[in-house]
Amino acid sequence: MASDIEIDAMRRALEIARERGSVLPNPTVGCVLLTPEGREISRGATIRHGAHAEVDALRLAGDAARGGTAVVTLEPCNHTGRTGPCSQALIRAGIRRVVFAQADPHVTAAGGADTLRAAGISVEAGILADEVAGMNAAWTFAVTEGRPFVTWKYAATLDGRSAAPDGTSQWITGVEARRDVHRFRAASDAIMVGTGTVLADDPRLTIRDEHDQPVPREEQPLRVVVGDSPIPTAARVLDEAAPSIVISSHDPAAVLAQLAEREVRHVWLEGGPRLAGAFWDAGLIDRVIGYIAPAMLGAGHPAVSGGASTLSDLRPLDITDLTVVGSDIRFIGAPGHSAREDDS
């Protein structure tokens, strides 16, 4: 059974992981190393395309880790990928006890706990597991379902219009909402639009930091343009600020399959109504984040095309968050799996 000291250390490991933020395609992981008496030796967090949390903490601890306890938010990995297996690194360092939260759902990487036990190391699993699972929900979904988690973001007026009749759409929402979008974008590893959006708005599709400055190219999500309409070579989405690809397929499942091959875990879908409608109709949207402006257009383009042909096919959203952001309203929800019941 985990001690109070170990549970407190797990909370610190969670905080460390959250502070590091998204490191997709890796999971967000934090690690705290303790002496046998429970004093903290060092802490680490997984780096994007770099060292895992355990290795980061062991590097800082040096020989002081021998005989100690590793408290880590995810089961130490058991495979060689971009880095070696963390289970073996802990064994070599002389760690005598490992406490972790979430079991690794990745088929290739799982098994670290068994390897540690076979080496005579005491292992405790499941400490604060629900909190860690929530932190890595998109990554966990992707490695278990075999396709990226898809978040559809849209902005619309109260009457559901995402663009005026002439196609103009910048800006429906206020500056606070747009800053909020950048914070959410940063938790994804791909931002997707259709060719229609590129031709209409010429978006850059990059993320910026809290000071409204672009983050380095190596920290930018992959920009994905879907569709077969030619786009100008001078389009900003093709510049050097971030990596970009164009996928000509119109099949949402095929698009996600290509992205899965690139180890994309979380797609941020900002496409226009046709692309969003195609993913919605295919049942391939896992979360919706909508920004509703307190304004009316009365005409123009809807936020989504396609969908239900009759009210009995209405597919509800299970709302998990409702927040005022500046002058706009933001809601977050997950698509329901059945039509709304008739309560008349």
Secondary structure, DSSP 8 states (H G I E B T S, - for coil): ---HHHHHHHHHHHHHHHHH---TTS---EEEEE-TTS-EEEEEE--TTS--HHHHHHHHHGGGGTT-EEEEEE----S-SSS--HHHHHHHTT--EEEEEE----TTT--HHHHHHHTT-EEE--TTHHHHHHHTHHHHHHHHHSS-EEEEEEEEETTSEEE-TTS--TTSS-HHHHHHHHHHHTT-SEEEEEHHHHHHH------B-TTS-B--GGGS-EEEEESSS---TT-GGGSTTS-EEEE----HHHHHHHHHHTT--EEEE---HHHHHHHHHTT---EEEEEEES---SSSEES--S--SSGGG---EEEEEEEEETTEEEEEEEE-SS------
